[in-house]
Structures are given as structure tokens and as C-alpha cells.
């Protein structure tokens, strides 16, 4: 009997220890308030969301240079900014990757790509990866639509840009556009979360 009680206590303590050290869920959920950040842009200047005094919200996209999915969506990200920045929802692009794992994602290469492609939005580097962790981004690209509400930025959509990475002409569901259009109409998006399709983020070891 004593052995049974002792074994039970050992398992109970082990359960508490395992629970205590289990990694807590990270990242924003729809409805959470997003915290501002300060990250370096490809022009060498620091950028924060607070810099955009007149913005109604933001289309924050975690993307990079090397990922084939990021490349397939690049023109669509540029189109999102061209369409929605004048309406108050500019694109803020963030490269989350560890360049030691992908040299193509180095800051120098970010500068080159932004110039070659003519980016009209900030392309920021998250060297510490703290912002990426805070958002809970997992792939490139991974989109977060933020809406300014009573002085705070609330997450209203998380996920993919649309439903077809390979063929823009075959897209039938424009998730990000639909979310922003709803917010512009003072409505909540019907679809608030989808699976981000792309390359996994290259985390620092």
C-alpha cells in the first residue's frame, strides 16, 4: 500500500513539474491588442506603428527573400499596399528569419530586393525575433490585419493572403482583402483566421 501511495505521489509531483515547464501558448489571437514595436527598415531608419498617426490599421506581413511562397505572393503584397495604404491600412513587412540559416535573408539582401522590386512599404528586420514571437507568426508569408479601435490596435484577421499561392488568377477567396474591406465598412470580418501557407520561419537556435 505504501508503495502504491509513494508511486502516486511521484506521478503527481511529476505531473506538476511537467505542467510548470510546458511551453505556454504564444502569439496573438483574433481580438487581442497588438503591442507596438521599433524595427530597422531597409533605409536604415527605425519604424514603429506609432509613426503612422493617421492609419486606421495595418496589414502586417511576415515575409522574406528566399521563400518560394514569399516570392509568389510578393506582387500581391505590393498590390495590397497600393490598394489599401491610401485607405488607411498600409502594409508593414517584417523579415523574421535568422540569416545565418538563409543568407538570402540577410539585411543587405533585404535592402537590395526592396530596391530592385520597388517596395513602397517598410521592409523591417526582426533581428531579435521578439516581434515575431509576440505575433505568433509561423510561416512566410503570414498576415495579421490590425484595426485601430479606441486608441489601440486590435488583431482582426490572421492567416493567408488568399486561397491560391501558385496561381493568382485562380484565387477564389481573398481573405486579407475581405477582412480589410469589412473593417472599412465598419463591420467585423466574416473569416477571421486561416492557415498561413508558406515556408517555416527560421528561428535562432
C-alpha positions in Angstrom: 0.0 0.0 0.0 2.9 2.4 0.9 4.5 1.6 -2.4 1.3 2.5 -4.3 0.9 5.8 -2.3 4.6 6.6 -3.0 4.2 5.9 -6.7 1.1 8.1 -6.8 2.9 10.9 -5.1 5.8 10.6 -7.5 3.5 10.7 -10.5 1.6 13.6 -9.1 4.7 15.7 -8.5 6.0 14.7 -12.0 2.7 16.0 -13.4 3.0 19.3 -11.7 6.6 19.7 -12.8 5.8 18.8 -16.4 2.9 21.3 -16.4 5.1 24.0 -14.9 7.7 23.7 -17.6 5.3 23.2 -20.5 5.7 26.0 -23.1 2.9 28.5 -22.8 1.0 29.3 -26.0 2.4 32.3 -27.7 1.2 34.8 -30.2 -1.9 36.9 -30.7 -5.4 35.6 -31.1 -8.1 37.5 -33.0 -9.4 40.2 -30.7 -6.1 40.7 -28.9 -4.4 44.1 -28.7 -1.1 44.3 -30.6 1.9 45.9 -29.0 3.9 48.5 -30.9 7.5 47.8 -32.0 10.6 49.5 -33.2 12.4 47.7 -36.1 15.0 48.8 -38.6 13.8 49.5 -42.1 15.8 48.9 -45.3 16.6 52.6 -45.4 18.3 52.3 -42.1 15.7 54.2 -40.1 13.7 52.8 -37.2 10.0 52.3 -37.8 7.1 51.9 -35.4 3.4 51.7 -35.9 3.0 54.9 -33.9 4.7 56.7 -36.8 1.5 56.3 -38.8 -0.6 58.8 -37.0 -3.5 58.7 -39.5 -3.6 55.0 -40.1 -6.9 53.2 -39.4 -5.0 50.0 -39.1 -2.2 47.9 -40.7 -1.6 44.8 -42.8 1.4 43.3 -41.1 3.1 40.6 -43.1 5.9 38.4 -42.0 7.8 37.6 -45.2 11.3 37.1 -46.5 13.6 37.0 -49.6 14.3 33.3 -50.0 11.0 31.5 -49.6 9.3 30.4 -52.9 5.9 31.2 -51.3 7.0 34.7 -50.3 8.2 35.3 -53.8 4.9 34.0 -55.3 3.0 36.4 -53.0 5.4 39.4 -53.4 3.4 41.2 -56.1 0.2 40.6 -54.3 1.6 42.1 -51.1 2.7 45.1 -53.2 -0.8 45.3 -54.6 -2.3 45.2 -51.1 -0.3 48.2 -50.1 -1.1 50.1 -53.3 -4.8 49.5 -52.8 -5.2 49.9 -49.0 -2.4 52.3 -47.9 -4.4 55.3 -49.4 -7.5 54.0 -47.5 -5.6 53.9 -44.2 -4.3 50.3 -44.0 -0.7 50.3 -45.1 1.4 47.2 -45.4 4.2 46.7 -42.9 6.5 43.9 -44.0 8.8 42.1 -41.5 11.6 39.6 -42.2 11.7 37.2 -39.2 14.3 34.8 -40.4 17.8 34.0 -38.9 20.1 35.0 -41.8 22.7 32.5 -40.6 20.4 29.8 -41.8 19.4 31.6 -45.0 22.0 34.1 -46.3 19.4 35.3 -48.9 17.5 36.8 -46.0 20.4 38.9 -44.7 19.8 42.6 -44.1 22.0 43.5 -47.1 20.0 41.3 -49.4 16.7 42.8 -48.0 18.0 46.3 -49.0 18.8 45.0 -52.5 15.5 43.3 -53.0 13.4 46.2 -51.8 15.2 48.5 -54.3 15.0 46.0 -57.2 11.3 45.4 -56.7 10.4 49.0 -55.8 8.8 48.3 -52.4 6.6 51.2 -51.4 6.2 49.9 -47.8 8.6 49.4 -45.0 10.6 46.1 -45.1 11.8 45.7 -41.5 14.2 43.2 -40.0 13.4 41.5 -36.7 16.9 40.7 -35.6 15.9 39.5 -32.1 12.8 37.7 -33.4 10.9 39.1 -30.4 8.2 40.8 -32.6 7.7 37.5 -34.5 7.3 35.6 -31.3 4.8 38.3 -30.0 2.7 38.0 -33.1 3.0 34.2 -33.2 4.0 34.1 -36.9 4.9 30.7 -38.1 5.3 31.0 -41.8 6.4 33.3 -44.6 4.1 34.9 -45.6 1.9 35.2 -42.5 -0.6 38.1 -42.4 -2.1 40.0 -39.5 -4.7 42.7 -40.0 -4.8 45.2 -37.2 -7.6 47.7 -36.7 -7.3 50.9 -34.7 -10.1 50.9 -32.0 -10.3 53.5 -29.2 -6.6 54.2 -29.5 -5.4 50.6 -29.5 -4.6 48.2 -32.4 -6.8 45.1 -32.3 -6.0 42.0 -34.3 -9.0 41.3 -36.6 -7.6 38.7 -39.1 -4.7 36.2 -39.0 -3.6 33.9 -41.8 -3.1 33.6 -45.5 -3.5 36.3 -48.1 -5.8 34.2 -50.3 -6.5 30.6 -51.2 -4.1 30.0 -54.0 -0.4 30.7 -53.7 0.6 29.2 -57.0 -1.8 30.9 -59.3 -3.1 34.4 -58.5 -5.6 34.2 -61.4 -7.2 31.2 -59.8 -7.9 32.8 -56.4 -11.5 32.4 -55.3 -11.1 33.7 -51.7 -9.3 36.9 -50.9 -9.0 36.6 -47.1 -6.9 39.6 -46.4 -8.8 41.9 -48.8 -12.2 40.7 -47.4 -11.0 41.4 -43.9 -9.9 45.0 -44.7 -12.9 45.7 -46.8 -15.2 44.7 -43.8 -13.3 46.9 -41.4 -13.5 49.8 -43.9 -17.3 49.3 -43.8 -17.2 49.3 -40.0 -18.0 45.6 -39.9 -16.2 42.7 -38.5 -14.6 40.2 -41.0 -16.6 37.1 -41.6 -13.4 34.9 -41.8 -11.0 35.9 -39.0 -8.4 33.1 -39.2 -7.0 30.8 -41.9 -3.9 28.6 -42.2 -0.8 30.5 -43.3 0.8 28.7 -46.2 4.5 29.2 -46.7 8.0 28.3 -45.5 8.5 27.8 -41.8 10.3 30.7 -40.0 14.0 30.1 -39.5 14.4 30.5 -35.7 17.7 31.2 -34.0 19.0 28.2 -32.0 
